[in-house]
Amino acid sequence: MTDCHDMKKGQVYMCEDCGLELTVTKECEECEDTIEACGCAPCKFICCGEPLALKE
């Protein structure tokens, strides 16, 4: 599952069911070097009941 630690500025995430697309315009300020150190984990980005996928 994608969380804010993985999301980088400029990436596009999409819902594979309805086609909604979200572009990361600003990275999470709470994220540290590791997911364990992230102050806001766990984050969930879900649409149509499924996690958003990174658009390739």
All heavy atoms as TSV, in Angstrom:
chain	resi	resn	atom	element	x	y	z
A	1	MET	N	N	0.841	-1.180	0.000
A	1	MET	CA	C	0.000	0.000	0.000
A	1	MET	C	C	0.887	1.246	0.000
A	1	MET	O	O	1.871	1.318	0.707
A	1	MET	CB	C	-0.904	-0.007	1.225
A	1	MET	CG	C	-1.668	1.272	1.333
A	1	MET	SD	S	-3.273	1.302	2.110
A	1	MET	CE	C	-4.003	-0.235	1.770
A	2	THR	N	N	0.516	2.207	-0.788
A	2	THR	CA	C	1.254	3.463	-0.875
A	2	THR	C	C	0.980	4.326	0.350
A	2	THR	O	O	-0.145	4.443	0.800
A	2	THR	CB	C	0.828	4.230	-2.130
A	2	THR	OG1	O	1.101	3.428	-3.273
A	2	THR	CG2	C	1.580	5.535	-2.254
A	3	ASP	N	N	2.022	4.883	0.896
A	3	ASP	CA	C	1.849	5.849	1.981
A	3	ASP	C	C	2.644	7.107	1.632
A	3	ASP	O	O	3.365	7.146	0.640
A	3	ASP	CB	C	2.262	5.272	3.337
A	3	ASP	CG	C	3.688	4.801	3.373
A	3	ASP	OD1	O	4.580	5.574	2.985
A	3	ASP	OD2	O	3.934	3.667	3.817
A	4	CYS	N	N	2.518	8.141	2.448
A	4	CYS	CA	C	3.131	9.427	2.103
A	4	CYS	C	C	4.659	9.357	2.052
A	4	CYS	O	O	5.291	10.159	1.367
A	4	CYS	CB	C	2.677	10.511	3.073
A	4	CYS	SG	S	3.149	10.224	4.787
A	5	HIS	N	N	5.261	8.393	2.743
A	5	HIS	CA	C	6.716	8.229	2.731
A	5	HIS	C	C	7.218	7.902	1.322
A	5	HIS	O	O	8.320	8.289	0.942
A	5	HIS	CB	C	7.121	7.131	3.717
A	5	HIS	CG	C	8.591	6.942	3.833
A	5	HIS	ND1	N	9.378	7.772	4.607
A	5	HIS	CD2	C	9.433	6.044	3.278
A	5	HIS	CE1	C	10.644	7.369	4.527
A	5	HIS	NE2	N	10.686	6.330	3.721
A	6	ASP	N	N	6.394	7.197	0.538
A	6	ASP	CA	C	6.781	6.772	-0.811
A	6	ASP	C	C	6.523	7.839	-1.873
A	6	ASP	O	O	7.108	7.796	-2.946
A	6	ASP	CB	C	6.008	5.515	-1.209
A	6	ASP	CG	C	6.292	4.344	-0.292
A	6	ASP	OD1	O	7.458	4.151	0.099
A	6	ASP	OD2	O	5.329	3.624	0.050
A	7	MET	N	N	5.636	8.766	-1.589
A	7	MET	CA	C	5.188	9.727	-2.596
A	7	MET	C	C	6.186	10.871	-2.759
A	7	MET	O	O	6.566	11.520	-1.788
A	7	MET	CB	C	3.820	10.269	-2.214
A	7	MET	CG	C	2.768	9.207	-2.158
A	7	MET	SD	S	1.211	9.860	-1.555
A	7	MET	CE	C	0.121	9.293	-2.849
A	8	LYS	N	N	6.605	11.112	-3.989
A	8	LYS	CA	C	7.584	12.152	-4.299
A	8	LYS	C	C	6.965	13.193	-5.228
A	8	LYS	O	O	6.103	12.875	-6.056
A	8	LYS	CB	C	8.836	11.554	-4.966
A	8	LYS	CG	C	9.512	10.477	-4.128
A	8	LYS	CD	C	9.977	11.014	-2.797
A	8	LYS	CE	C	10.611	9.921	-1.949
A	8	LYS	NZ	N	10.606	10.216	-0.537
A	9	LYS	N	N	7.403	14.438	-5.084
A	9	LYS	CA	C	6.885	15.541	-5.880
A	9	LYS	C	C	6.970	15.214	-7.372
A	9	LYS	O	O	7.990	14.727	-7.856
A	9	LYS	CB	C	7.684	16.818	-5.580
A	9	LYS	CG	C	7.124	18.042	-6.250
A	9	LYS	CD	C	7.865	19.281	-5.812
A	9	LYS	CE	C	7.280	20.500	-6.498
A	9	LYS	NZ	N	7.930	21.734	-6.070
A	10	GLY	N	N	5.865	15.453	-8.075
A	10	GLY	CA	C	5.812	15.212	-9.514
A	10	GLY	C	C	5.223	13.864	-9.891
A	10	GLY	O	O	4.811	13.673	-11.035
A	11	GLN	N	N	5.166	12.926	-8.962
A	11	GLN	CA	C	4.594	11.617	-9.271
A	11	GLN	C	C	3.078	11.735	-9.413
A	11	GLN	O	O	2.448	12.599	-8.811
A	11	GLN	CB	C	4.914	10.592	-8.179
A	11	GLN	CG	C	6.369	10.199	-8.135
A	11	GLN	CD	C	6.650	9.189	-7.032
A	11	GLN	OE1	O	6.096	9.252	-5.945
A	11	GLN	NE2	N	7.548	8.256	-7.315
A	12	VAL	N	N	2.514	10.839	-10.204
A	12	VAL	CA	C	1.071	10.791	-10.402
A	12	VAL	C	C	0.575	9.441	-9.905
A	12	VAL	O	O	1.119	8.390	-10.267
A	12	VAL	CB	C	0.690	10.977	-11.893
A	12	VAL	CG1	C	-0.806	10.849	-12.096
A	12	VAL	CG2	C	1.197	12.316	-12.404
A	13	TYR	N	N	-0.442	9.492	-9.052
A	13	TYR	CA	C	-1.074	8.274	-8.540
A	13	TYR	C	C	-2.474	8.204	-9.105
A	13	TYR	O	O	-3.131	9.236	-9.286
A	13	TYR	CB	C	-1.104	8.290	-7.006
A	13	TYR	CG	C	0.263	8.033	-6.432
A	13	TYR	CD1	C	1.180	9.065	-6.291
A	13	TYR	CD2	C	0.661	6.752	-6.074
A	13	TYR	CE1	C	2.453	8.834	-5.797
A	13	TYR	CE2	C	1.928	6.512	-5.581
A	13	TYR	CZ	C	2.819	7.556	-5.444
A	13	TYR	OH	O	4.079	7.322	-4.966
A	14	MET	N	N	-2.927	6.996	-9.414
A	14	MET	CA	C	-4.233	6.858	-10.044
A	14	MET	C	C	-5.044	5.728	-9.441
A	14	MET	O	O	-4.495	4.785	-8.869
A	14	MET	CB	C	-4.088	6.643	-11.540
A	14	MET	CG	C	-3.425	5.332	-11.932
A	14	MET	SD	S	-3.369	5.072	-13.710
A	14	MET	CE	C	-5.075	4.714	-14.044
A	15	CYS	N	N	-6.357	5.877	-9.588
A	15	CYS	CA	C	-7.282	4.807	-9.229
A	15	CYS	C	C	-7.452	3.950	-10.475
A	15	CYS	O	O	-7.856	4.453	-11.529
A	15	CYS	CB	C	-8.627	5.386	-8.786
A	15	CYS	SG	S	-9.883	4.120	-8.475
A	16	GLU	N	N	-7.123	2.689	-10.368
A	16	GLU	CA	C	-7.207	1.815	-11.528
A	16	GLU	C	C	-8.651	1.464	-11.877
A	16	GLU	O	O	-8.915	0.937	-12.947
A	16	GLU	CB	C	-6.365	0.563	-11.289
A	16	GLU	CG	C	-4.890	0.892	-11.198
A	16	GLU	CD	C	-3.999	-0.297	-10.909
A	16	GLU	OE1	O	-4.466	-1.266	-10.264
A	16	GLU	OE2	O	-2.834	-0.254	-11.336
A	17	ASP	N	N	-9.607	1.797	-10.997
A	17	ASP	CA	C	-11.012	1.505	-11.256
A	17	ASP	C	C	-11.697	2.662	-11.983
A	17	ASP	O	O	-12.215	2.500	-13.075
A	17	ASP	CB	C	-11.731	1.198	-9.941
A	17	ASP	CG	C	-13.141	0.683	-10.152
A	17	ASP	OD1	O	-13.373	-0.024	-11.159
A	17	ASP	OD2	O	-14.010	0.974	-9.317
A	18	CYS	N	N	-11.672	3.869	-11.398
A	18	CYS	CA	C	-12.416	4.994	-11.984
A	18	CYS	C	C	-11.547	5.939	-12.799
A	18	CYS	O	O	-12.057	6.802	-13.501
A	18	CYS	CB	C	-13.145	5.774	-10.890
A	18	CYS	SG	S	-12.080	6.781	-9.831
A	19	GLY	N	N	-10.215	5.826	-12.684
A	19	GLY	CA	C	-9.322	6.665	-13.479
A	19	GLY	C	C	-8.918	7.978	-12.832
A	19	GLY	O	O	-8.166	8.747	-13.425
A	20	LEU	N	N	-9.395	8.249	-11.609
A	20	LEU	CA	C	-8.991	9.463	-10.898
A	20	LEU	C	C	-7.472	9.517	-10.820
A	20	LEU	O	O	-6.827	8.503	-10.551
A	20	LEU	CB	C	-9.573	9.458	-9.483
A	20	LEU	CG	C	-9.062	10.563	-8.549
A	20	LEU	CD1	C	-9.732	11.884	-8.907
A	20	LEU	CD2	C	-9.331	10.201	-7.109
A	21	GLU	N	N	-6.892	10.685	-11.086
A	21	GLU	CA	C	-5.446	10.854	-10.995
A	21	GLU	C	C	-5.119	11.994	-10.038
A	21	GLU	O	O	-5.743	13.054	-10.094
A	21	GLU	CB	C	-4.832	11.148	-12.367
A	21	GLU	CG	C	-4.907	9.970	-13.306
A	21	GLU	CD	C	-4.182	10.215	-14.617
A	21	GLU	OE1	O	-3.578	11.300	-14.810
A	21	GLU	OE2	O	-4.208	9.307	-15.465
A	22	LEU	N	N	-4.135	11.781	-9.174
A	22	LEU	CA	C	-3.655	12.786	-8.232
A	22	LEU	C	C	-2.162	12.990	-8.448
A	22	LEU	O	O	-1.406	12.023	-8.503
A	22	LEU	CB	C	-3.916	12.334	-6.796
A	22	LEU	CG	C	-5.365	12.082	-6.416
A	22	LEU	CD1	C	-5.448	11.522	-5.003
A	22	LEU	CD2	C	-6.170	13.356	-6.514
A	23	THR	N	N	-1.750	14.247	-8.551
A	23	THR	CA	C	-0.346	14.584	-8.725
A	23	THR	C	C	0.194	15.117	-7.400
A	23	THR	O	O	-0.431	15.976	-6.775
A	23	THR	CB	C	-0.167	15.652	-9.818
A	23	THR	OG1	O	-0.728	15.160	-11.041
A	23	THR	CG2	C	1.303	15.984	-10.021
A	24	VAL	N	N	1.361	14.626	-6.991
A	24	VAL	CA	C	1.994	15.095	-5.762
A	24	VAL	C	C	2.646	16.444	-6.075
A	24	VAL	O	O	3.536	16.530	-6.915
A	24	VAL	CB	C	3.056	14.080	-5.250
A	24	VAL	CG1	C	3.727	14.599	-3.987
A	24	VAL	CG2	C	2.430	12.715	-5.023
A	25	THR	N	N	2.175	17.486	-5.406
A	25	THR	CA	C	2.732	18.827	-5.625
A	25	THR	C	C	3.631	19.260	-4.477
A	25	THR	O	O	4.406	20.199	-4.615
A	25	THR	CB	C	1.616	19.874	-5.810
A	25	THR	OG1	O	0.801	19.896	-4.645
A	25	THR	CG2	C	0.770	19.550	-7.028
A	26	LYS	N	N	3.516	18.563	-3.347
A	26	LYS	CA	C	4.352	18.855	-2.191
A	26	LYS	C	C	4.528	17.570	-1.396
A	26	LYS	O	O	3.561	16.865	-1.128
A	26	LYS	CB	C	3.678	19.920	-1.322
A	26	LYS	CG	C	4.506	20.342	-0.136
A	26	LYS	CD	C	3.803	21.449	0.647
A	26	LYS	CE	C	4.612	21.844	1.858
A	26	LYS	NZ	N	3.918	22.846	2.671
A	27	GLU	N	N	5.769	17.258	-1.033
A	27	GLU	CA	C	6.032	16.048	-0.263
A	27	GLU	C	C	5.684	16.251	1.205
A	27	GLU	O	O	5.707	17.380	1.710
A	27	GLU	CB	C	7.501	15.641	-0.413
A	27	GLU	CG	C	7.842	15.215	-1.836
A	27	GLU	CD	C	9.287	14.805	-1.998
A	27	GLU	OE1	O	9.944	14.434	-1.006
A	27	GLU	OE2	O	9.776	14.869	-3.141
A	28	CYS	N	N	5.373	15.173	1.881
A	28	CYS	CA	C	5.019	15.207	3.299
A	28	CYS	C	C	6.190	15.741	4.118
A	28	CYS	O	O	7.321	15.286	3.971
A	28	CYS	CB	C	4.644	13.805	3.771
A	28	CYS	SG	S	4.243	13.716	5.523
A	29	GLU	N	N	5.911	16.709	4.968
A	29	GLU	CA	C	6.956	17.302	5.807
A	29	GLU	C	C	7.258	16.468	7.044
A	29	GLU	O	O	8.252	16.712	7.725
A	29	GLU	CB	C	6.539	18.714	6.215
A	29	GLU	CG	C	6.466	19.661	5.034
A	29	GLU	CD	C	5.958	21.037	5.416
A	29	GLU	OE1	O	5.606	21.259	6.584
A	29	GLU	OE2	O	5.925	21.906	4.517
A	30	GLU	N	N	6.412	15.490	7.352
A	30	GLU	CA	C	6.602	14.655	8.531
A	30	GLU	C	C	7.519	13.464	8.257
A	30	GLU	O	O	7.971	12.810	9.181
A	30	GLU	CB	C	5.254	14.142	9.039
A	30	GLU	CG	C	4.297	15.232	9.451
A	30	GLU	CD	C	4.779	16.010	10.671
A	30	GLU	OE1	O	5.313	15.389	11.609
A	30	GLU	OE2	O	4.636	17.239	10.662
A	31	CYS	N	N	7.764	13.157	6.986
A	31	CYS	CA	C	8.535	11.972	6.628
A	31	CYS	C	C	10.012	12.151	6.948
A	31	CYS	O	O	10.595	13.202	6.700
A	31	CYS	CB	C	8.370	11.652	5.148
A	31	CYS	SG	S	6.735	11.032	4.772
A	32	GLU	N	N	10.581	11.128	7.482
A	32	GLU	CA	C	12.011	11.084	7.783
A	32	GLU	C	C	12.688	10.140	6.798
A	32	GLU	O	O	12.131	9.827	5.753
A	32	GLU	CB	C	12.212	10.624	9.230
A	32	GLU	CG	C	11.559	11.537	10.261
A	32	GLU	CD	C	12.209	12.917	10.347
A	32	GLU	OE1	O	13.391	13.040	10.013
A	32	GLU	OE2	O	11.513	13.854	10.744
A	33	ASP	N	N	13.858	9.630	7.139
A	33	ASP	CA	C	14.601	8.743	6.250
A	33	ASP	C	C	13.977	7.361	6.128
A	33	ASP	O	O	14.156	6.687	5.131
A	33	ASP	CB	C	16.053	8.599	6.726
A	33	ASP	CG	C	16.828	9.891	6.569
A	33	ASP	OD1	O	16.454	10.717	5.721
A	33	ASP	OD2	O	17.824	10.076	7.295
A	34	THR	N	N	13.261	6.918	7.131
A	34	THR	CA	C	12.658	5.584	7.097
A	34	THR	C	C	11.178	5.676	7.403
A	34	THR	O	O	10.720	6.619	8.046
A	34	THR	CB	C	13.317	4.644	8.132
A	34	THR	OG1	O	13.041	5.149	9.441
A	34	THR	CG2	C	14.819	4.543	7.914
A	35	ILE	N	N	10.413	4.674	6.982
A	35	ILE	CA	C	8.980	4.645	7.253
A	35	ILE	C	C	8.711	4.569	8.754
A	35	ILE	O	O	7.738	5.127	9.244
A	35	ILE	CB	C	8.297	3.480	6.494
A	35	ILE	CG1	C	6.776	3.554	6.623
A	35	ILE	CG2	C	8.793	2.137	6.967
A	35	ILE	CD1	C	6.136	4.749	5.994
A	36	GLU	N	N	9.577	3.918	9.492
A	36	GLU	CA	C	9.403	3.805	10.932
A	36	GLU	C	C	9.507	5.159	11.631
A	36	GLU	O	O	8.893	5.396	12.654
A	36	GLU	CB	C	10.428	2.835	11.528
A	36	GLU	CG	C	10.251	1.388	11.091
A	36	GLU	CD	C	10.827	1.097	9.711
A	36	GLU	OE1	O	11.658	1.885	9.199
A	36	GLU	OE2	O	10.414	0.080	9.123
A	37	ALA	N	N	10.280	6.078	11.070
A	37	ALA	CA	C	10.478	7.394	11.664
A	37	ALA	C	C	9.431	8.412	11.218
A	37	ALA	O	O	9.393	9.518	11.731
A	37	ALA	CB	C	11.871	7.911	11.311
A	38	CYS	N	N	8.585	8.037	10.280
A	38	CYS	CA	C	7.573	8.951	9.757
A	38	CYS	C	C	6.567	9.278	10.849
A	38	CYS	O	O	5.970	8.392	11.451
A	38	CYS	CB	C	6.873	8.326	8.552
A	38	CYS	SG	S	5.705	9.432	7.750
A	39	GLY	N	N	6.380	10.557	11.099
A	39	GLY	CA	C	5.506	10.997	12.171
A	39	GLY	C	C	4.022	10.837	11.906
A	39	GLY	O	O	3.215	10.977	12.809
A	40	CYS	N	N	3.637	10.550	10.676
A	40	CYS	CA	C	2.212	10.463	10.370
A	40	CYS	C	C	1.785	9.091	9.860
A	40	CYS	O	O	0.644	8.904	9.456
A	40	CYS	CB	C	1.819	11.539	9.371
A	40	CYS	SG	S	2.793	11.528	7.858
A	41	ALA	N	N	2.681	8.127	9.840
A	41	ALA	CA	C	2.348	6.783	9.347
A	41	ALA	C	C	1.410	6.089	10.323
A	41	ALA	O	O	1.478	6.326	11.521
A	41	ALA	CB	C	3.618	5.965	9.159
A	42	PRO	N	N	0.519	5.239	9.903
A	42	PRO	CA	C	0.324	4.843	8.500
A	42	PRO	C	C	-0.693	5.731	7.799
A	42	PRO	O	O	-1.724	6.057	8.348
A	42	PRO	CB	C	-0.204	3.428	8.614
A	42	PRO	CG	C	-0.980	3.431	9.901
A	42	PRO	CD	C	-0.254	4.400	10.819
A	43	CYS	N	N	-0.386	6.131	6.587
A	43	CYS	CA	C	-1.310	6.893	5.747
A	43	CYS	C	C	-1.910	5.931	4.733
A	43	CYS	O	O	-1.231	5.023	4.274
A	43	CYS	CB	C	-0.574	8.001	4.999
A	43	CYS	SG	S	0.114	9.248	6.092
A	44	LYS	N	N	-3.166	6.157	4.378
A	44	LYS	CA	C	-3.822	5.307	3.393
A	44	LYS	C	C	-4.458	6.179	2.326
A	44	LYS	O	O	-5.216	7.090	2.633
A	44	LYS	CB	C	-4.874	4.436	4.069
A	44	LYS	CG	C	-4.262	3.489	5.073
A	44	LYS	CD	C	-5.305	2.647	5.742
A	44	LYS	CE	C	-4.583	1.756	6.750
A	44	LYS	NZ	N	-5.447	0.985	7.554
A	45	PHE	N	N	-4.125	5.911	1.088
A	45	PHE	CA	C	-4.679	6.645	-0.037
A	45	PHE	C	C	-5.495	5.659	-0.858
A	45	PHE	O	O	-4.955	4.872	-1.617
A	45	PHE	CB	C	-3.559	7.294	-0.860
A	45	PHE	CG	C	-2.781	8.284	-0.054
A	45	PHE	CD1	C	-1.632	7.900	0.629
A	45	PHE	CD2	C	-3.212	9.581	0.067
A	45	PHE	CE1	C	-0.917	8.807	1.399
A	45	PHE	CE2	C	-2.506	10.503	0.840
A	45	PHE	CZ	C	-1.364	10.114	1.502
A	46	ILE	N	N	-6.821	5.710	-0.676
A	46	ILE	CA	C	-7.729	4.708	-1.233
A	46	ILE	C	C	-8.817	5.396	-2.046
A	46	ILE	O	O	-9.338	6.435	-1.657
A	46	ILE	CB	C	-8.353	3.881	-0.095
A	46	ILE	CG1	C	-7.260	3.100	0.631
A	46	ILE	CG2	C	-9.430	2.941	-0.627
A	46	ILE	CD1	C	-7.726	2.371	1.859
A	47	CYS	N	N	-9.163	4.808	-3.172
A	47	CYS	CA	C	-10.275	5.252	-4.001
A	47	CYS	C	C	-10.985	4.011	-4.517
A	47	CYS	O	O	-10.320	3.019	-4.863
A	47	CYS	CB	C	-9.770	6.114	-5.162
A	47	CYS	SG	S	-11.081	6.847	-6.169
A	48	CYS	N	N	-12.294	4.028	-4.543
A	48	CYS	CA	C	-13.082	2.880	-5.000
A	48	CYS	C	C	-12.731	1.605	-4.241
A	48	CYS	O	O	-12.771	0.502	-4.773
A	48	CYS	CB	C	-12.935	2.666	-6.501
A	48	CYS	SG	S	-13.536	4.061	-7.506
A	49	GLY	N	N	-12.313	1.766	-2.978
A	49	GLY	CA	C	-12.008	0.625	-2.126
A	49	GLY	C	C	-10.646	-0.001	-2.329
A	49	GLY	O	O	-10.306	-0.984	-1.699
A	50	GLU	N	N	-9.833	0.584	-3.200
A	50	GLU	CA	C	-8.502	0.043	-3.494
A	50	GLU	C	C	-7.445	1.128	-3.341
A	50	GLU	O	O	-7.721	2.317	-3.556
A	50	GLU	CB	C	-8.446	-0.495	-4.945
A	50	GLU	CG	C	-9.375	-1.658	-5.204
A	50	GLU	CD	C	-8.987	-2.911	-4.450
A	50	GLU	OE1	O	-7.783	-3.156	-4.252
A	50	GLU	OE2	O	-9.903	-3.649	-4.041
A	51	PRO	N	N	-6.212	0.741	-3.001
A	51	PRO	CA	C	-5.126	1.727	-2.887
A	51	PRO	C	C	-4.817	2.368	-4.236
A	51	PRO	O	O	-4.935	1.736	-5.278
A	51	PRO	CB	C	-3.927	0.915	-2.419
A	51	PRO	CG	C	-4.415	-0.434	-2.081
A	51	PRO	CD	C	-5.764	-0.610	-2.679
A	52	LEU	N	N	-4.441	3.648	-4.204
A	52	LEU	CA	C	-4.002	4.310	-5.437
A	52	LEU	C	C	-2.695	3.683	-5.912
A	52	LEU	O	O	-1.873	3.256	-5.097
A	52	LEU	CB	C	-3.792	5.799	-5.192
A	52	LEU	CG	C	-5.037	6.605	-4.853
A	52	LEU	CD1	C	-4.644	8.062	-4.607
A	52	LEU	CD2	C	-6.082	6.512	-5.931
A	53	ALA	N	N	-2.500	3.647	-7.209
A	53	ALA	CA	C	-1.297	3.063	-7.798
A	53	ALA	C	C	-0.473	4.153	-8.465
A	53	ALA	O	O	-1.011	5.111	-9.019
A	53	ALA	CB	C	-1.686	2.001	-8.840
A	54	LEU	N	N	0.827	4.007	-8.412
A	54	LEU	CA	C	1.727	4.940	-9.100
A	54	LEU	C	C	1.561	4.758	-10.597
A	54	LEU	O	O	1.645	3.649	-11.118
A	54	LEU	CB	C	3.180	4.677	-8.690
A	54	LEU	CG	C	4.246	5.551	-9.333
A	54	LEU	CD1	C	4.026	7.017	-9.009
A	54	LEU	CD2	C	5.623	5.113	-8.875
A	55	LYS	N	N	1.284	5.853	-11.296
A	55	LYS	CA	C	1.123	5.800	-12.753
A	55	LYS	C	C	2.494	5.719	-13.380
A	55	LYS	O	O	3.358	6.539	-13.130
A	55	LYS	CB	C	0.368	7.030	-13.235
A	55	LYS	CG	C	0.028	6.982	-14.707
A	55	LYS	CD	C	-0.834	8.167	-15.088
A	55	LYS	CE	C	-1.158	8.114	-16.566
A	55	LYS	NZ	N	-2.009	9.261	-16.940
A	56	GLU	N	N	2.693	4.734	-14.197
A	56	GLU	CA	C	3.993	4.510	-14.851
A	56	GLU	C	C	4.089	5.273	-16.136
A	56	GLU	O	O	3.216	5.558	-16.814
A	56	GLU	CB	C	4.191	3.020	-15.129
A	56	GLU	CG	C	4.163	2.175	-13.890
A	56	GLU	CD	C	5.332	2.405	-12.948
A	56	GLU	OE1	O	6.441	2.701	-13.414
A	56	GLU	OE2	O	5.134	2.290	-11.747
